[in-house]
């Protein structure tokens, strides 16, 4: 993992994973440097990752006041309980269903839970964070957030894109990939991560994209894309193409066995 600070109010805690057949997927968590500091997601839980140590590079974990889980998938909750132990004043921002999903693995201490639905806001001292449902998501508990003070949007899995190389997955700006590469990768990710997109009413979906457009964000911080800033028109227009993108079909058992044979000793 590495950290960097592309915006005065936001530090990125960047990780990545190789996804066979797709590329290298960025996995980002974030710290909002608010009066009441907010950690957005907590990374993966693999034994060779230490989310808490990485977070300590940018803030004393005891100072964290809020842990906003955009959704309870394991690539977003890996360091959650270690952080709860290290940050005794922190509360977990999630939804009713998010708390329920997490309780099937390890119950959250309910006195430290703060339930927030899309459309509601959280006061973190010097700014208000507005929850919203991103246009693309893979978990019903997903709630992104918009920082009304800085104009920064945290989109959870939406806008994600597997990168061609680890260097691109670790890049500090999405412009490191060419516009055509980025578009193709985002459409692929939309089909992989949100397969329901091929069955939606396109006019209703367009209205959900308009919700982010109306924010007029200065930055978009996605869980699975390097940070994006500047003119967001192309990013948003790519979302509108997602319903008609190629349907993704993953490898089946025959393909898995063929891949495994490649690793067998001669």
PAZAPA-4460 file (N, C-alpha, C; in steps of 0.05 Angstrom, whole numbers, plus 32768, in hexadecimal, padded with zeros to 4 digits):
% residues 266
    n_x    n_y    n_z   ca_x   ca_y   ca_z    c_x    c_y    c_z   seq   type   mol
   8011   7FE8   8000   8000   8000   8000   8011   8019   8000     1      X     A
   8007   802E   7FF4   8015   8048   7FF5   8000   805E   7FFB     2      X     A
   800A   8075   8004   7FF9   808B   8009   8002   80A3   7FF9     3      X     A
   7FEF   80B4   7FF2   7FF6   80CE   7FE6   7FDF   80E1   7FEB     4      X     A
   7FE3   80FB   7FE7   7FCF   810F   7FED   7FCA   8121   7FD5     5      X     A
   7FB9   8119   7FC2   7FB5   8129   7FAA   7FA4   8142   7FAF     6      X     A
   7F96   8144   7FC5   7F85   815A   7FCB   7F8B   8162   7FE8     7      X     A
   7F8A   817C   7FEE   7F91   8184   8009   7F80   8177   801F     8      X     A
   7F67   816F   8018   7F55   8163   802B   7F54   8144   802A     9      X     A
   7F62   8138   8018   7F5F   811B   8013   7F7A   810D   8010    10      X     A
   7F7E   80F9   8020   7F95   80E6   801C   7F8A   80CC   8011    11      X     A
   7F99   80C0   7FFF   7F92   80A7   7FF2   7FA3   8091   7FFE    12      X     A
   7F97   807B   8006   7FA5   8063   800F   7FA1   804E   7FF9    13      X     A
   7FB5   804B   7FE8   7FB2   803C   7FCF   7FBE   8020   7FD1    14      X     A
   7FAE   800D   7FC7   7FB6   7FF1   7FC5   7FAD   7FE8   7FAA    15      X     A
   7FB4   7FCF   7FA3   7FAB   7FC4   7F8A   7FAD   7FA6   7F8B    16      X     A
   7F9D   7F99   7F7A   7F9D   7F7C   7F77   7F9C   7F74   7F5A    17      X     A
   7FAC   7F60   7F53   7FAB   7F54   7F38   7F92   7F44   7F35    18      X     A
   7F83   7F49   7F20   7F6B   7F3A   7F1A   7F6F   7F2C   7F00    19      X     A
   7F73   7F11   7F00   7F79   7F03   7EE8   7F65   7F08   7ED2    20      X     A
   7F6E   7F0F   7EBA   7F5D   7F14   7EA4   7F52   7F30   7EA2    21      X     A
   7F54   7F3F   7EB7   7F4A   7F5A   7EB7   7F5F   7F70   7EB9    22      X     A
   7F73   7F6B   7EC9   7F88   7F7F   7ECD   7F8F   7F83   7EEB    23      X     A
   7F97   7F9B   7EF2   7F9E   7FA1   7F0D   7F8A   7FB5   7F18    24      X     A
   7F7C   7FAD   7F2D   7F66   7FBE   7F38   7F70   7FCF   7F4E    25      X     A
   7F6F   7FEA   7F4B   7F75   7FFB   7F62   7F61   7FF6   7F79    26      X     A
   7F6A   7FF7   7F91   7F58   7FF5   7FA9   7F60   800C   7FBB    27      X     A
   7F4F   8020   7FBC   7F55   8038   7FCB   7F44   803B   7FE4    28      X     A
   7F50   8044   7FF9   7F42   804F   8010   7F4B   806C   8012    29      X     A
   7F3D   807C   8023   7F43   8099   8023   7F41   80A3   8040    30      X     A
   7F4F   80B9   8044   7F4C   80C9   805D   7F44   80E5   8055    31      X     A
   7F2D   80EE   8060   7F25   810A   805D   7F30   8119   8075    32      X     A
   7F40   812D   8070   7F4D   813D   8085   7F39   8152   808F    33      X     A
   7F24   814A   809B   7F0F   815C   80A6   7F15   8162   80C3    34      X     A
   7F06   8175   80CF   7F09   817A   80EB   7F05   8160   80FB    35      X     A
   7EF3   8150   80F3   7EEF   8135   80FE   7EF7   8121   80E8    36      X     A
   7F10   8118   80E8   7F1B   8108   80D1   7F0A   80F0   80CA    37      X     A
   7F07   80EC   80B0   7EF6   80D6   80A6   7F07   80C3   8095    38      X     A
   7F07   80AA   809C   7F13   8095   808B   7EFC   8089   807A    39      X     A
   7F01   8088   8060   7EEE   807D   804D   7EF8   8062   8044    40      X     A
   7EEB   804D   804E   7EF2   8031   8049   7F0D   802A   8056    41      X     A
   7F12   8010   8058   7F29   8007   8068   7F3A   7FF1   805B    42      X     A
   7F39   7FF0   8040   7F4B   7FDE   8032   7F44   7FC1   8033    43      X     A
   7F57   7FB0   8028   7F53   7F94   8028   7F5E   7F87   8041    44      X     A
   7F56   7F6F   8047   7F5E   7F61   8060   7F73   7F4C   805C    45      X     A
   7F82   7F4D   8046   7F96   7F39   8042   7FAD   7F3B   8057    46      X     A
   7FB9   7F23   805E   7FCC   7F24   8074   7FE5   7F34   806E    47      X     A
   7FEC   7F39   8054   8004   7F49   804E   7FFE   7F67   804C    48      X     A
   7FE6   7F6F   8053   7FDF   7F8B   8054   7FDB   7F94   8070    49      X     A
   7FE3   7FAC   8076   7FDF   7FB8   8091   7FD2   7FD3   808D    50      X     A
   7FB8   7FD3   808C   7FAA   7FED   8087   7FB0   8001   809D    51      X     A
   7FB0   7FF8   80B6   7FB3   800B   80CC   7FCF   8018   80CB    52      X     A
   7FE3   8009   80C4   7FFE   8014   80C2   7FFF   8028   80AB    53      X     A
   7FF2   8022   8095   7FF1   8035   807F   7FE3   804E   8086    54      X     A
   7FCC   804C   8094   7FBD   8063   809D   7FCE   8075   80AF    55      X     A
   7FDE   8068   80C0   7FEE   8076   80D4   8003   8088   80C6    56      X     A
   8008   8083   80AC   801B   8095   809D   800F   80B0   8099    57      X     A
   7FF4   80B3   809A   7FE8   80CC   8094   7FD8   80D8   80AB    58      X     A
   7FD2   80C8   80BF   7FC4   80D2   80D7   7FC8   80BF   80EE    59      X     A
   7FC8   80CA   8106   7FC8   80B9   811E   7FAC   80AC   811F    60      X     A
   7FAA   8091   811E   7F90   8084   811D   7F7E   808C   8134    61      X     A
   7F89   8094   814B   7F78   809B   8162   7F68   80B5   815C    62      X     A
   7F71   80C4   8147   7F63   80DD   8141   7F4B   80D9   812E    63      X     A
   7F48   80C1   8123   7F32   80BB   8110   7F18   80BC   811F    64      X     A
   7F04   80CB   8114   7EEA   80CD   8121   7ED4   80BE   8112    65      X     A
   7ED8   80BB   80F8   7EC3   80AD   80E8   7ED0   8099   80D5    66      X     A
   7EC3   8082   80D1   7ECB   806E   80BD   7EB3   806A   80AB    67      X     A
   7EB4   8076   8093   7E9E   8074   8080   7EA3   805C   806E    68      X     A
   7E93   8047   8072   7E95   8030   8060   7E82   8033   8049    69      X     A
   7E8D   8036   8031   7E7B   803A   801A   7E6A   8021   8015    70      X     A
   7E74   8009   801C   7E65   7FF1   801D   7E76   7FDB   802A    71      X     A
   7E69   7FC5   8033   7E77   7FB2   8043   7E84   7F9B   8034    72      X     A
   7E8D   7F9F   801C   7E9D   7F8A   800E   7EB9   7F89   801B    73      X     A
   7EC6   7F72   8018   7EDE   7F6D   8027   7EF6   7F7E   801D    74      X     A
   7EF5   7F89   8005   7F0A   7F9B   7FFD   7F06   7FB7   8007    75      X     A
   7EF1   7FBB   8018   7EEC   7FD5   8024   7EEC   7FD4   8042    76      X     A
   7EED   7FBC   804E   7EEB   7FB9   806B   7F02   7FAB   8078    77      X     A
   7F18   7FA6   8069   7F2E   7F96   8073   7F3A   7FA0   808D    78      X     A
   7F3D   7FBA   8090   7F4A   7FC4   80A8   7F36   7FD0   80BD    79      X     A
   7F1C   7FCA   80B9   7F08   7FD7   80C9   7F0C   7FD2   80E7    80      X     A
   7F0E   7FB9   80EF   7F0D   7FB4   810C   7F28   7FBC   8119    81      X     A
   7F3E   7FBA   810B   7F57   7FC4   8116   7F55   7FE2   811A    82      X     A
   7F48   7FF0   8107   7F45   800D   810A   7F32   8014   8121    83      X     A
   7F1D   8005   8124   7F0B   800A   813A   7F19   8007   8155    84      X     A
   7F2B   7FF3   8157   7F3A   7FF0   8170   7F4E   8007   8174    85      X     A
   7F59   8011   815E   7F6E   8026   8160   7F62   8042   8162    86      X     A
   7F48   8045   815A   7F3B   805F   815A   7F22   805E   816C    87      X     A
   7F25   8060   8186   7F0F   805B   8198   7EF8   806F   8196    88      X     A
   7EFC   8087   818A   7EE7   809A   8186   7ED9   8098   816B    89      X     A
   7EE3   8087   815A   7ED8   8085   813F   7EBD   8076   813E    90      X     A
   7EAB   807F   812C   7E92   8071   8128   7E91   8069   810A    91      X     A
   7E83   8053   8105   7E81   8048   80EA   7E68   8052   80DD    92      X     A
   7E6C   805F   80C6   7E55   8069   80B6   7E4E   8053   80A2    93      X     A
   7E36   8049   80A3   7E2D   8035   8091   7E0E   8036   8090    94      X     A
   7E02   8023   8082   7DE5   8021   8081   7DDB   800A   8092    95      X     A
   7DC1   8009   8096   7DB5   7FF3   80A5   7DBD   7FD8   8098    96      X     A
   7DBB   7FD6   807E   7DC2   7FBC   8071   7DE0   7FB7   8072    97      X     A
   7DEF   7FCD   8070   7E0C   7FCA   8072   7E15   7FBE   808D    98      X     A
   7E09   7FC9   80A2   7E0F   7FBE   80BD   7E07   7FA1   80BF    99      X     A
   7DF0   7F9B   80B3   7DE6   7F7F   80B4   7DF9   7F6C   80A5   100      X     A
   7E02   7F74   808D   7E14   7F63   807E   7E2E   7F5E   808E   101      X     A
   7E39   7F73   809A   7E52   7F70   80A9   7E4E   7F5E   80C1   102      X     A
   7E36   7F5E   80CD   7E32   7F4E   80E5   7E32   7F30   80E0   103      X     A
   7E31   7F28   80C7   7E33   7F0C   80C1   7E4F   7F01   80C3   104      X     A
   7E63   7F13   80C4   7E7E   7F0B   80C8   7E88   7F11   80E5   105      X     A
   7E83   7F2B   80ED   7E8B   7F34   8108   7E7A   7F4C   810F   106      X     A
   7E6A   7F4A   8123   7E57   7F5F   8129   7E66   7F7A   812F   107      X     A
   7E5A   7F8F   8125   7E64   7FAA   812C   7E5A   7FB1   8147   108      X     A
   7E6A   7FC0   8157   7E5F   7FCB   8170   7E4B   7FE1   8169   109      X     A
   7E31   7FDC   816F   7E1C   7FED   8165   7E1E   800A   8170   110      X     A
   7E2A   800D   8188   7E2D   8028   8193   7E41   8038   8183   111      X     A
   7E4F   802B   8171   7E63   8039   8160   7E5A   803B   8143   112      X     A
   7E41   8034   813E   7E36   8035   8123   7E26   804E   811F   113      X     A
   7E28   805A   8107   7E18   8072   8100   7E0B   806B   80E5   114      X     A
   7DF1   8067   80E6   7DE2   8060   80CE   7DDB   8078   80BD   115      X     A
   7DE2   8077   80A3   7DDE   808E   8092   7DD5   8084   8076   116      X     A
   7DBF   808F   806C   7DB4   8087   8052   7DBB   809B   803C   117      X     A
   7DBA   8093   8023   7DBE   80A6   800D   7DAC   80BE   8010   118      X     A
   7DB7   80D6   800C   7DA8   80EE   800F   7DAB   80FC   802A   119      X     A
   7DB5   80ED   803E   7DBA   80F8   8058   7DD7   8102   805A   120      X     A
   7DDC   8114   806E   7DF6   8120   8070   7E02   811A   808C   121      X     A
   7E1D   811C   808D   7E2C   8119   80A5   7E3D   8131   80AA   122      X     A
   7E3A   813D   80C2   7E4A   8154   80CA   7E64   814A   80D6   123      X     A
   7E7B   8151   80CA   7E95   8149   80D5   7EA5   8161   80DE   124      X     A
   7E97   8174   80E9   7EA4   818B   80F6   7EA7   81A3   80E4   125      X     A
   7EB7   81A1   80CE   7EBB   81B8   80BD   7EAE   81B5   80A1   126      X     A
   7E9F   819F   809E   7E91   819A   8084   7E7B   8186   8088   127      X     A
   7E6A   8184   8074   7E55   8170   8074   7E5A   815D   805C   128      X     A
   7E57   8144   8062   7E5A   812F   804D   7E3E   8124   8047   129      X     A
   7E38   8124   802D   7E1D   811B   8024   7E20   80FF   8018   130      X     A
   7E0F   80ED   8022   7E0F   80D2   8018   7DFE   80D0   7FFE   131      X     A
   7E06   80C0   7FEB   7DF7   80BC   7FD3   7DFB   80A0   7FC8   132      X     A
   7DE8   8097   7FB8   7DEB   807C   7FAB   7DF8   8080   7F90   133      X     A
   7E11   8075   7F8D   7E1E   8078   7F73   7E0F   806A   7F5D   134      X     A
   7E12   8073   7F44   7E04   8066   7F2E   7E0B   8049   7F2A   135      X     A
   7E24   8041   7F2F   7E2C   8025   7F2D   7E35   801C   7F49   136      X     A
   7E2D   8004   7F50   7E35   7FF8   7F6A   7E31   7FDA   7F69   137      X     A
   7E3F   7FCC   7F7B   7E3C   7FAF   7F7C   7E31   7FA5   7F96   138      X     A
   7E28   7FB7   7FA7   7E1F   7FAF   7FC2   7E08   7FC1   7FC9   139      X     A
   7DF1   7FB6   7FD3   7DDA   7FC7   7FD9   7DDE   7FDB   7FEF   140      X     A
   7DF4   7FD7   7FFF   7DF9   7FEA   8015   7E0A   8002   800C   141      X     A
   7E10   8004   7FF2   7E23   8018   7FE9   7E18   8034   7FED   142      X     A
   7E29   8045   7FFA   7E23   8062   7FFC   7E3D   8071   7FF8   143      X     A
   7E3F   8080   7FE2   7E55   8091   7FDD   7E52   80AB   7FED   144      X     A
   7E65   80BE   7FEB   7E63   80D6   7FFA   7E6E   80EE   7FEA   145      X     A
   7E62   8105   7FEE   7E6A   811D   7FE1   7E71   8131   7FF7   146      X     A
   7E8A   813D   7FF5   7E93   8151   8008   7E8A   816C   7FFE   147      X     A
   7E76   8178   800B   7E6B   8191   8001   7E7E   81A8   8003   148      X     A
   7E92   81A6   8014   7EA6   81BC   8017   7EBA   81BC   8001   149      X     A
   7EC5   81A5   7FFB   7EDB   81A4   7FE8   7ED2   819C   7FCB   150      X     A
   7EB9   8193   7FC8   7EB0   818A   7FAE   7EBB   816F   7FA6   151      X     A
   7EC4   815F   7FBA   7ED0   8145   7FB5   7EBB   812F   7FB7   152      X     A
   7EBB   811D   7FA4   7EA7   8107   7FA3   7EB6   80ED   7FA7   153      X     A
   7EAC   80DC   7FBA   7EB6   80C2   7FBE   7EA1   80AE   7FB4   154      X     A
   7EA7   80A0   7F9F   7E93   8092   7F8F   7E92   8074   7F94   155      X     A
   7EA0   806A   7FA8   7EA1   804D   7FAD   7EAB   803E   7F94   156      X     A
   7E9D   8028   7F8C   7EA7   8019   7F75   7EA2   8026   7F5A   157      X     A
   7E8F   8039   7F5A   7E88   8047   7F41   7EA0   8055   7F35   158      X     A
   7EA3   8055   7F1B   7EBA   805F   7F0B   7ED2   804D   7F0C   159      X     A
   7ED0   8036   7F19   7EE7   8024   7F1B   7EF1   801B   7F00   160      X     A
   7F0A   8013   7EFF   7F16   8009   7EE6   7F2F   7FF9   7EEB   161      X     A
   7F2F   7FDF   7EE3   7F48   7FD0   7EE5   7F5D   7FDC   7ED3   162      X     A
   7F75   7FE0   7EDE   7F8B   7FEC   7ECF   7F9C   7FD7   7EC1   163      X     A
   7FAA   7FDF   7EAC   7FBA   7FCC   7E9D   7FD3   7FC3   7EAC   164      X     A
   7FDD   7FD5   7EBD   7FF6   7FCF   7ECC   7FF3   7FD8   7EE9   165      X     A
   8005   7FCE   7EFA   8006   7FD7   7F16   800D   7FF4   7F18   166      X     A
   801F   7FFE   7F06   8026   801A   7F07   800E   802C   7F02   167      X     A
   7FFC   8024   7EF0   7FE4   8033   7EEB   7FD1   8032   7F03   168      X     A
   7FCF   801A   7F0F   7FBD   8017   7F27   7FC7   8027   7F3E   169      X     A
   7FE1   802D   7F3F   7FEC   803D   7F55   7FF0   805A   7F4D   170      X     A
   7FE7   8062   7F35   7FEA   807D   7F2C   7FD9   8090   7F3E   171      X     A
   7FE2   80A9   7F3F   7FD5   80BC   7F50   7FC1   80CE   7F41   172      X     A
   7FBD   80C7   7F28   7FA8   80D5   7F18   7F9F   80C3   7F02   173      X     A
   7F85   80C2   7EFE   7F79   80B0   7EEA   7F83   80B6   7ECE   174      X     A
   7F8D   80CF   7ECA   7F97   80D6   7EAF   7FB0   80C7   7EA8   175      X     A
   7FBC   80B8   7EBA   7FD3   80A7   7EB3   7FCB   8093   7E9E   176      X     A
   7FB2   808B   7E9D   7FA8   8079   7E87   7F9D   808B   7E71   177      X     A
   7F9F   8081   7E58   7F95   8090   7E42   7F76   8091   7E44   178      X     A
   7F69   80A5   7E38   7F4C   80A7   7E39   7F3E   808E   7E2E   179      X     A
   7F49   8082   7E19   7F3C   806A   7E0D   7F40   8052   7E1F   180      X     A
   7F58   804F   7E2B   7F5D   8039   7E3E   7F4B   803C   7E56   181      X     A
   7F48   8054   7E60   7F37   8058   7E77   7F1A   8052   7E72   182      X     A
   7F10   805B   7E5B   7EF4   8055   7E54   7EEF   8037   7E52   183      X     A
   7F01   8029   7E44   7EFD   800C   7E41   7EFE   7FFD   7E5C   184      X     A
   7F10   8006   7E6D   7F13   7FF9   7E87   7EFB   7FFE   7E99   185      X     A
   7EF0   8017   7E97   7ED9   801D   7EA8   7EC0   800E   7E9E   186      X     A
   7EBD   800B   7E84   7EA6   7FFC   7E7A   7EA9   7FDE   7E81   187      X     A
   7EC1   7FD4   7E81   7EC6   7FB8   7E89   7EBE   7FB5   7EA7   188      X     A
   7EC8   7FC7   7EB7   7EC2   7FC5   7ED4   7EA4   7FC8   7EDA   189      X     A
   7E97   7FD9   7ECB   7E7A   7FDC   7ECF   7E6C   7FC1   7ECA   190      X     A
   7E74   7FB3   7EB6   7E67   7F99   7EAF   7E6F   7F83   7EC4   191      X     A
   7E88   7F85   7ECE   7E91   7F71   7EE2   7E84   7F76   7EFD   192      X     A
   7E85   7F8F   7F06   7E7D   7F96   7F21   7E60   7F9B   7F25   193      X     A
   7E53   7FA5   7F10   7E36   7FAC   7F11   7E28   7F9F   7EF9   194      X     A
   7E26   7F84   7EF8   7E1B   7F77   7EE1   7DFE   7F7D   7EDC   195      X     A
   7DF0   7F87   7EF0   7DD4   7F8F   7EED   7DD1   7FA6   7EDA   196      X     A
   7DE7   7FB4   7ED4   7DE5   7FCC   7EC3   7DDA   7FC6   7EA7   197      X     A
   7DDC   7FAD   7E9E   7DD2   7FA6   7E84   7DB4   7FA2   7E83   198      X     A
   7DA7   7FA4   7E9A   7D8A   7F9F   7E9C   7D7A   7FB8   7EA5   199      X     A
   7D87   7FCF   7EA5   7D7A   7FE6   7EB1   7D6B   7FF7   7E9C   200      X     A
   7D58   8007   7EA5   7D4C   801C   7E95   7D61   8032   7E92   201      X     A
   7D6A   8036   7E79   7D80   8048   7E75   7D7A   8065   7E7C   202      X     A
   7D61   806D   7E79   7D5A   8089   7E81   7D5B   808C   7E9F   203      X     A
   7D52   8078   7EAE   7D55   807A   7ECB   7D72   807A   7ED4   204      X     A
   7D82   8069   7EC6   7D9E   8068   7ECD   7DAB   8083   7EC7   205      X     A
   7DA4   808F   7EB1   7DB0   80AA   7EAA   7DA9   80BE   7EC0   206      X     A
   7D92   80BC   7ECC   7D8B   80CF   7EE2   7D9D   80CB   7EFA   207      X     A
   7DA5   80B2   7EFF   7DB7   80AD   7F15   7DD3   80B8   7F10   208      X     A
   7DDC   80B7   7EF7   7DF5   80C4   7EEF   7DF3   80E2   7EF2   209      X     A
   7DDC   80ED   7EEB   7DD8   810A   7EEE   7DDC   8113   7F0A   210      X     A
   7DD6   8101   7F1E   7DD9   8109   7F3A   7DF6   8110   7F40   211      X     A
   7E09   8100   7F36   7E26   8107   7F3A   7E2D   8120   7F2A   212      X     A
   7E23   8122   7F12   7E29   8139   7F01   7E20   8153   7F0F   213      X     A
   7E09   8151   7F1D   7DFF   8169   7F2B   7E11   8171   7F42   214      X     A
   7E20   815F   7F4E   7E33   8166   7F63   7E49   8178   7F57   215      X     A
   7E4F   8175   7F3D   7E65   8184   7F31   7E7F   8180   7F40   216      X     A
   7E87   8166   7F44   7E9E   8161   7F55   7EB8   816B   7F49   217      X     A
   7ECA   8175   7F5B   7EE4   817D   7F52   7EF7   8166   7F50   218      X     A
   7EF2   8152   7F61   7F02   8138   7F60   7EEE   8121   7F63   219      X     A
   7EF5   810B   7F57   7EE6   80F2   7F5C   7EFB   80DE   7F67   220      X     A
   7EF5   80D4   7F7F   7F06   80BF   7F8B   7EF6   80A5   7F8B   221      X     A
   7EFE   8093   7F79   7EF1   8079   7F77   7F02   8065   7F87   222      X     A
   7EF5   8050   7F91   7F03   803B   7F9F   7F16   802C   7F8C   223      X     A
   7F0F   802C   7F72   7F1E   801B   7F5F   7F27   802A   7F46   224      X     A
   7F30   8043   7F4A   7F3A   8053   7F34   7F4D   8068   7F41   225      X     A
   7F63   806E   7F34   7F73   8085   7F3E   7F62   809E   7F3E   226      X     A
   7F69   80B1   7F50   7F59   80C9   7F52   7F55   80D8   7F38   227      X     A
   7F3D   80E3   7F34   7F37   80F1   7F1B   7F30   810E   7F22   228      X     A
   7F3A   8121   7F12   7F33   813D   7F16   7F31   814B   7EFB   229      X     A
   7F28   8163   7EFB   7F24   8172   7EE2   7F08   816E   7ED7   230      X     A
   7F06   816E   7EBD   7EEC   816B   7EAF   7EE3   814E   7EB2   231      X     A
   7ECC   814A   7EBF   7EC2   812F   7EC5   7EAF   8125   7EAE   232      X     A
   7EAC   8134   7E99   7E98   812D   7E85   7E9D   8111   7E79   233      X     A
   7EB5   810B   7E72   7EBB   80F1   7E66   7EB6   80DA   7E7A   234      X     A
   7EBE   80DE   7E93   7EB8   80C9   7EA7   7E9A   80C3   7EA9   235      X     A
   7E8B   80D9   7EAB   7E6E   80D6   7EAF   7E61   80CB   7E95   236      X     A
   7E6A   80D4   7E7E   7E5E   80CA   7E65   7E64   80AC   7E62   237      X     A
   7E7C   80A3   7E6B   7E82   8087   7E6A   7E6E   8076   7E7A   238      X     A
   7E65   8080   7E91   7E51   8072   7EA0   7E38   806E   7E90   239      X     A
   7E31   8081   7E80   7E18   807F   7E70   7E1A   8069   7E5B   240      X     A
   7E32   8061   7E54   7E36   804C   7E40   7E34   8030   7E4D   241      X     A
   7E35   802F   7E67   7E37   8015   7E75   7E21   8002   7E6E   242      X     A
   7E07   800B   7E6D   7DF2   7FF7   7E67   7DF5   7FE8   7E4D   243      X     A
   7E03   7FF5   7E39   7E06   7FE8   7E1F   7E22   7FDC   7E1B   244      X     A
   7E32   7FDC   7E30   7E4D   7FD0   7E2E   7E4B   7FB2   7E2C   245      X     A
   7E61   7FA5   7E23   7E61   7F88   7E20   7E5C   7F7B   7E3B   246      X     A
   7E4C   7F66   7E3B   7E47   7F57   7E53   7E60   7F47   7E5A   247      X     A
   7E68   7F47   7E74   7E7F   7F38   7E7C   7E77   7F1C   7E84   248      X     A
   7E86   7F09   7E7A   7E83   7EED   7E81   7E9E   7EE3   7E8C   249      X     A
   7E9F   7EDB   7EA5   7EB8   7ED3   7EB1   7EC0   7EB7   7EA8   250      X     A
   7ED9   7EAF   7EAF   7EE2   7E94   7EA8   7ED1   7E7F   7EB6   251      X     A
   7ECC   7E68   7EA8   7EBE   7E52   7EB5   7ED2   7E3D   7EBE   252      X     A
   7EC8   7E25   7EC7   7ED9   7E11   7ED2   7EED   7E07   7EBE   253      X     A
   7EE5   7E04   7EA5   7EF8   7DFA   7E90   7F0E   7E0E   7E8D   254      X     A
   7F08   7E28   7E8D   7F1D   7E3C   7E8B   7F30   7E3C   7EA3   255      X     A
   7F24   7E38   7EBB   7F34   7E36   7ED3   7F48   7E1F   7ED1   256      X     A
   7F3E   7E08   7EC9   7F4F   7DF0   7EC7   7F65   7DF4   7EB2   257      X     A
   7F5F   7E02   7E9C   7F73   7E08   7E88   7F89   7E1A   7E94   258      X     A
   7F81   7E2E   7EA4   7F94   7E40   7EB0   7FA6   7E31   7EC4   259      X     A
   7F99   7E1F   7ED4   7FA9   7E10   7EE7   7FBD   7DFE   7EDA   260      X     A
   7FB6   7DF3   7EC3   7FC9   7DE2   7EB4   7FE2   7DF1   7EAC   261      X     A
   7FDF   7E0B   7EA7   7FF6   7E1B   7E9F   800B   7E1D   7EB5   262      X     A
   8001   7E18   7ECE   8014   7E1B   7EE5   801F   7DFF   7EED   263      X     A
   8016   7DEA   7EE0   8020   7DD0   7EE7   803D   7DCD   7EDD   264      X     A
   804E   7DC0   7EED   806A   7DBB   7EE4   806B   7DA9   7ECC   265      X     A
   807E   7DAF   7EBA   8081   7DA0   7EA2   808E   7D85   7EA9   266      X     A
***
